[in-house]
Amino acid sequence: MTAEGFLEGRRLQMARGVLLQCIMGGYPPARFYGSDDGDLALNADPQQIHRLPWSSQPRALAICDADELSGESSRLSTRGQLKEVIARYAARGLAPVVATELEFFVFAPNTDPTQPFQPPLGLDGRREDGHSAFSVSSNNGLRPFFNEVYACMAALGLPRDTFMHEMGVSQFEINLLHGDPLLLADQTFLFKHLLKEVALKHGLIVVCMAKPLAHTPGSSMHIHQSLVESASGRNVFSDEAGEPTVMFRHFIGGLQAGMADFTALFAPNVNSYQRLCHPYASPNNACWSHDNRAAGLRIPASSPVARRVENRLPGADANPYLAIAASLAAGLHGIENELEPTPAIQGEFAVPDSLSLPCTLHAALERLKRSQLAKELFGNEFVEGYVASKTMELTSFFDEITPWERRVLAAQA
């Protein structure tokens, strides 16, 4: 839209079906988004209108709510779903506080998708070989890129907590400062968009796939969650003596009850399960533990005022609005129904069958399709449409024969 049209308040409309467009560009049947495929109104959030600092031409980006023409939020909108979950907490006098940790890879351009990704050439003329995890000098070769990333973050008002080189080859992680869930979802979206745009300027690509390299840790989007009283700001996961509260236990119980049903929301792509099936501290389970990275739900070591639950299941490929909404909705389900968690697990452990999660996209979609809890929390229209779109993507994947199949199976009798 032109700047003039935007400032005049001209309404921007978009077909409902676009919210269910699959990643290859197609759409499920029209019955999943209304047979007429009528319009939605895109209403800009006035707090989320940003001049794009990396653009050589004056451009701005506005994050919008997708609303029905009658005024209510579209049930197909993931941002709308998150706002609804936050409102349900507000009705109980509670406000969720979240933070996201996003991991990503920086690669050289990959013009042939049949070939593996490669680290970029650094200023020293060499490619990273995987010995730079947590090194203070590991990104020297990428310093011009990261300098612009930091400058663009500052220009967009994206406060960062910590930034580090992760375990993978040319893999990095940023921790965004904790705050309002909607704000953090917006910031996570903006940061991912910023990364990709700035990388292209520097002759690089940023990849947020869950598992872009074999034999290498994948990329997560861990979600840290706590709850405070809306009036006082007190963390309700800790009592006056600094001990865990009943609400804390029920929140964990709700997450355990919802993790399997919601796996397809946290791990939305075929590649997501490459990360989860080759864990490297990416646990595919609904166990909970105190400061144990093998558990899907980890309670980080912290003071009572900062007591929180870390959901370690979502990958970097997850939709931040949907992943945060699903995690918080599961926790609220536990509070509303006073669900008790299983005992905490420490050390090395075997995952009980009752706490194991789907390990393929097909299994996760089947679980989501049958989930009464998902339909109660997100509505039939959203669940059925999401499953239909993701099923198209899965079918497209199975329409191709992989190099592994040709290499290994062609010689079989």
C-alpha positions in Angstrom: 0.0 0.0 0.0 1.2 3.5 -0.7 2.1 5.7 2.3 -0.6 8.1 1.3 -3.2 5.4 1.2 -2.2 4.1 4.6 -2.2 7.5 6.2 -5.6 8.3 4.7 -6.9 5.2 6.6 -7.8 3.3 3.4 -8.9 -0.2 4.3 -6.7 -3.1 3.1 -8.6 -6.3 2.5 -7.5 -9.8 1.8 -9.1 -13.1 0.9 -9.7 -15.4 3.9 -8.1 -18.3 2.2 -4.7 -16.6 2.3 -4.5 -17.4 6.0 -4.4 -21.1 5.1 -2.1 -20.8 2.1 0.5 -23.7 2.4 4.2 -23.1 2.1 4.3 -24.2 -1.6 1.7 -21.6 -2.5 -1.5 -23.6 -2.9 -4.7 -23.7 -0.9 -6.8 -26.4 0.7 -10.4 -26.7 -0.6 -12.5 -23.6 -0.1 -14.8 -25.3 2.5 -12.0 -24.8 5.0 -12.1 -21.0 4.8 -15.7 -20.3 3.8 -17.0 -21.4 0.4 -17.3 -17.8 -0.8 -13.6 -17.0 0.1 -14.7 -13.6 1.2 -12.5 -10.8 2.3 -10.9 -10.0 5.7 -9.8 -6.6 6.8 -6.2 -6.1 7.7 -6.1 -3.6 10.6 -2.6 -2.3 11.5 -1.6 -2.4 15.1 -0.5 1.3 15.8 2.3 0.0 18.1 3.7 -2.1 15.3 4.4 0.2 12.4 8.0 0.3 11.6 10.3 2.1 9.1 12.5 -0.7 7.7 16.1 0.5 8.4 17.8 -2.0 6.0 15.8 -0.8 2.9 17.6 1.7 0.6 14.1 3.0 -0.4 11.7 4.4 2.2 9.6 1.5 3.2 7.5 0.6 6.3 6.0 -2.6 7.6 2.8 -2.7 9.7 1.8 -5.8 11.6 -1.9 -6.2 11.2 -4.8 -8.1 12.8 -6.9 -10.1 10.4 -10.5 -9.2 11.2 -13.8 -10.3 9.7 -15.6 -7.4 8.0 -18.2 -7.6 10.8 -15.4 -6.5 13.2 -14.5 -9.6 15.2 -11.1 -11.3 14.9 -10.8 -14.1 12.3 -10.6 -17.5 13.9 -8.0 -18.4 11.2 -5.6 -15.7 12.5 -2.8 -16.9 14.7 -2.2 -13.4 16.1 -5.9 -13.3 16.9 -5.7 -16.7 18.6 -2.9 -15.4 20.8 -4.8 -12.3 21.8 -7.8 -14.5 22.7 -5.6 -16.6 25.0 -4.2 -13.5 26.7 -7.8 -12.2 27.2 -8.8 -15.4 29.0 -5.9 -14.9 31.4 -6.9 -11.3 31.9 -10.4 -12.4 32.9 -8.8 -14.3 35.8 -6.7 -11.3 36.8 -3.5 -12.8 35.4 -1.0 -11.7 32.8 1.4 -14.1 31.1 5.0 -13.1 30.7 7.1 -14.8 28.1 10.5 -14.7 26.4 11.7 -16.5 23.3 15.1 -17.9 22.5 15.6 -18.2 18.8 18.4 -20.2 17.1 19.3 -19.8 13.4 22.1 -20.6 10.9 24.0 -18.2 8.7 25.0 -19.8 5.4 26.5 -19.0 2.1 23.9 -18.8 -0.7 22.6 -22.2 -1.6 21.7 -22.1 -5.3 21.4 -25.9 -5.7 19.0 -27.3 -3.0 20.3 -30.8 -3.7 23.6 -29.8 -2.1 24.1 -29.3 1.7 24.3 -25.8 3.2 27.8 -24.4 3.7 29.0 -21.8 6.2 29.9 -18.6 4.5 33.5 -17.4 3.8 34.6 -15.2 6.6 36.7 -12.1 6.3 39.7 -14.4 6.9 38.8 -16.3 3.7 37.9 -19.5 5.6 34.7 -21.4 6.4 33.9 -22.2 10.0 34.5 -25.8 10.8 32.4 -26.3 13.9 34.8 -25.5 16.8 33.4 -22.1 17.7 30.5 -22.9 20.0 30.1 -20.2 22.7 33.4 -18.6 21.5 33.7 -14.8 22.0 35.5 -14.5 18.7 33.4 -17.0 16.6 31.5 -14.4 14.6 34.5 -12.2 13.6 34.2 -13.2 10.0 30.5 -12.2 10.0 31.0 -9.0 12.0 29.7 -6.6 9.3 26.5 -8.7 9.0 26.0 -8.8 12.8 26.8 -5.1 13.2 23.9 -4.2 10.8 21.7 -6.7 12.6 22.3 -5.0 15.9 21.8 -1.6 14.4 18.5 -2.6 12.7 17.3 -4.2 16.0 17.9 -0.9 17.8 16.1 1.0 15.0 13.1 -1.3 15.3 13.0 -1.1 19.1 13.9 -4.8 19.5 15.7 -5.1 22.9 18.1 -8.1 23.0 19.2 -9.9 26.2 22.0 -12.2 25.2 23.5 -13.2 21.8 25.8 -16.1 21.3 27.3 -18.7 18.9 25.5 -22.0 19.4 26.7 -25.6 19.0 26.1 -25.9 15.3 28.3 -24.8 12.4 27.6 -21.1 11.9 24.6 -21.4 14.3 23.7 -18.5 16.6 21.1 -17.8 19.2 19.4 -14.6 20.5 17.4 -14.3 23.7 14.7 -11.6 23.5 13.8 -9.8 26.7 10.8 -11.2 28.5 7.5 -9.3 28.4 3.9 -9.3 27.1 3.3 -12.4 24.9 1.8 -10.5 22.0 4.8 -8.1 22.0 7.2 -11.0 22.1 5.5 -12.8 19.3 5.6 -9.6 17.2 9.3 -9.0 18.1 10.2 -12.6 17.2 8.5 -12.3 13.8 10.2 -9.0 13.2 13.6 -10.4 14.2 13.3 -13.3 11.8 12.3 -11.0 9.0 15.1 -8.6 9.8 17.7 -11.5 9.8 16.7 -12.7 6.3 16.6 -9.2 4.8 20.0 -8.1 6.2 21.6 -11.4 5.3 20.7 -10.9 1.6 22.3 -7.5 1.7 25.6 -9.1 2.8 25.5 -12.0 0.3 24.4 -14.5 3.0 21.3 -16.5 3.8 19.8 -17.0 7.2 18.0 -20.4 7.6 15.4 -20.9 10.4 14.7 -24.6 9.5 14.6 -26.8 12.5 17.3 -29.1 11.2 19.2 -27.7 8.2 22.4 -29.8 8.7 22.8 -33.6 9.4 24.8 -34.6 12.4 24.5 -31.1 13.8 22.2 -29.7 16.5 18.9 -28.2 15.2 17.5 -24.8 15.9 14.8 -24.3 18.5 12.6 -21.5 19.7 12.3 -22.2 23.4 9.5 -20.4 25.1 9.9 -19.2 28.8 6.6 -18.6 30.6 5.5 -17.2 33.9 2.3 -15.7 35.2 1.9 -12.5 37.2 -1.1 -10.9 38.9 -2.4 -8.1 36.7 -2.8 -5.7 39.6 0.4 -6.3 41.5 2.8 -7.8 39.1 3.6 -10.6 41.6 4.8 -13.9 40.1 2.0 -16.4 41.0 4.3 -19.4 40.5 6.0 -18.6 43.8 4.4 -18.1 47.2 5.5 -15.6 49.9 8.0 -18.1 51.2 9.5 -18.5 47.8 8.1 -22.0 47.2 6.3 -23.3 44.1 2.5 -22.7 44.2 -0.4 -24.9 43.3 -1.0 -22.8 40.2 2.6 -23.5 39.1 1.9 -27.3 39.4 -1.4 -26.9 37.5 0.3 -24.9 34.7 2.8 -27.7 34.2 0.0 -30.3 34.4 -1.8 -28.5 31.6 1.3 -28.3 29.4 1.8 -32.1 29.9 -1.8 -32.7 28.9 -1.6 -30.6 25.8 1.9 -31.2 24.4 1.1 -34.3 22.4 -2.1 -32.8 20.9 -0.3 -29.6 20.0 3.0 -31.1 18.7 2.0 -30.1 15.1 1.7 -26.5 16.2 5.2 -26.5 17.8 6.8 -28.6 15.1 4.9 -27.6 11.9 7.1 -29.1 9.1 8.5 -32.4 7.9 12.0 -31.1 8.8 10.9 -30.3 12.4 11.0 -34.0 13.3 14.6 -34.3 12.1 15.4 -32.1 15.0 13.2 -34.0 17.5 14.3 -37.5 16.4 18.0 -36.6 16.7 17.7 -34.7 19.9 21.0 -32.9 20.8 19.1 -31.4 23.7 15.9 -31.1 21.7 13.6 -33.3 23.7 10.6 -34.9 22.2 8.7 -35.6 25.4 6.3 -34.0 27.9 8.4 -34.8 31.0 9.3 -31.9 33.3 12.4 -31.4 35.3 14.4 -28.9 37.3 17.2 -27.6 35.1 17.4 -30.7 33.0 17.7 -30.1 29.2 16.6 -33.6 28.4 13.0 -32.7 29.5 10.5 -31.1 27.2 9.5 -28.9 30.1 12.4 -27.4 32.0 12.3 -25.3 35.1 15.5 -23.2 34.8 17.5 -22.4 38.0 16.3 -19.0 39.1 15.1 -16.9 42.1 11.5 -17.3 43.2 10.5 -14.0 41.6 11.7 -15.4 38.2 10.3 -18.9 38.5 9.1 -20.0 35.0 8.5 -22.9 32.8 10.6 -23.4 29.6 8.8 -25.2 26.8 11.7 -26.7 24.8 9.6 -28.4 22.1 9.1 -25.5 19.5 11.6 -25.2 16.7 12.9 -22.1 15.0 10.5 -22.9 12.2 7.4 -22.5 14.4 4.9 -19.6 14.0 5.7 -17.6 17.1 2.1 -16.4 17.6 0.8 -20.0 17.4 3.5 -21.6 19.4 3.1 -19.1 22.3 -0.7 -19.3 22.1 -0.7 -23.1 22.2 1.8 -23.2 25.1 -0.1 -20.6 27.2 -3.5 -22.2 26.3 -2.3 -25.6 27.6 -1.1 -24.0 30.8 -4.4 -22.2 31.3 -6.2 -25.5 30.7 -4.3 -27.0 33.5 -5.1 -24.1 35.9 -8.8 -24.2 35.0 -9.1 -27.9 35.5 -6.6 -28.2 38.4 -4.5 -30.8 36.6 -1.6 -32.3 38.5 1.7 -33.0 36.8 3.6 -36.2 37.0 6.6 -36.3 39.3 9.6 -34.3 38.2 12.3 -36.4 36.5 16.0 -35.8 37.1 19.2 -37.2 35.6 19.1 -39.7 32.8 15.6 -41.1 32.3 13.5 -43.2 30.0 10.4 -41.4 28.7 7.2 -43.1 29.8 4.8 -43.9 26.9 2.2 -41.6 28.4 4.7 -38.6 28.0 6.1 -39.4 24.6 5.1 -37.2 21.7 4.4 -37.8 17.9 7.7 -38.2 16.1 6.5 -37.5 12.5 4.4 -34.8 11.0 1.8 -37.3 9.9 1.4 -38.7 13.4 1.3 -35.1 14.8 -1.4 -34.1 12.4 -3.5 -37.2 13.1 -3.2 -36.4 16.8 -4.2 -32.8 16.3 -7.1 -33.8 14.0 -8.6 -36.0 16.8 -7.9 -33.6 19.6 -11.0 -32.4 21.3 -8.9 -30.1 23.5 -7.4 -28.3 20.4 -10.9 -27.8 19.1 -12.1 -26.4 22.4 -9.2 -24.0 22.7 -8.8 -22.9 19.1 -12.1 -23.8 17.4 -13.0 -26.3 14.8 -12.4 -23.9 11.9 -8.8 -23.2 12.8 -7.9 -26.8 13.6 -9.5 -28.3 10.5 -8.0 -25.6 8.3 -4.5 -25.9 9.7 -4.6 -29.7 9.3 -5.8 -29.4 5.7 -3.0 -26.9 4.8 -0.3 -29.0 6.5 -1.6 -32.2 4.9 -1.0 -30.6 1.5 2.6 -29.8 2.5 3.1 -33.4 3.7 1.6 -34.8 0.5 3.9 -32.5 -1.6 6.9 -33.9 0.4 5.9 -37.5 -0.4 5.6 -36.6 -4.1 9.4 -36.3 -4.3 12.0 -39.1 -4.1 15.0 -38.1 -2.0 18.7 -38.5 -2.8 18.9 -41.0 0.1 16.3 -43.3 -1.6 18.1 -43.2 -4.9 21.6 -43.7 -3.3 20.7 -46.5 -0.9 17.6 -48.3 -2.4 18.3 -48.3 -6.1 20.7 -51.3 -5.9 18.4 -53.4 -3.7 17.1 -56.6 -5.2 
